[in-house]
């Protein structure tokens, strides 16, 4: 017997992981150093992992496991970096996100 299930919360985390480099581009400028962008991406990834693990714990009525959230941060960060260099940067989406002004987002 085989099962194939997709946890909706895991799918949401994967989608967030894929678009997080664009979010970093939207909140930073072209002159922001790469180190700051990497730390910001790591922070976004950590928050997303904690929130998705918290959502999973609440929906399944089980205790929140911080260890799982912290471990999930590592592959999520790696996927985010790979998505940026493998898809968003070559297609120009990363540069376009950098060109969006903060006042455009507020309107």
C-alpha positions, 0 to 999 in steps of 0.5 A: 500500500502506498500513500501520497499526501501533501501537507498544505502547511508544508506546501505554503512553506515551500511557496514562501521559500521560493518567493522570499528572495523577491521579498528581500529585494522589495525591502532592500535597495541595490546599494544594500550589501550582499551580506545584509541581504543574506542575513535578511533572507536568513531572518525571513526564512527563520520566521517563516519556518517558525510560523509554519511549524506553529501553524502545523502544531495548532492545526494538529493539536500537538505541542510546538516543536522549536527543533523542527522549526529550526532544522526546517530553516536550513533547507528552506534557506538553501532553496531560497538562495538556489531559487534566487541564483537559479531562477530569479536573477537570470530572468531579471525578476531579482533586479526588477524587485530591486527597482520597485520603490518603497513609495510604490508599495505603500500606495 
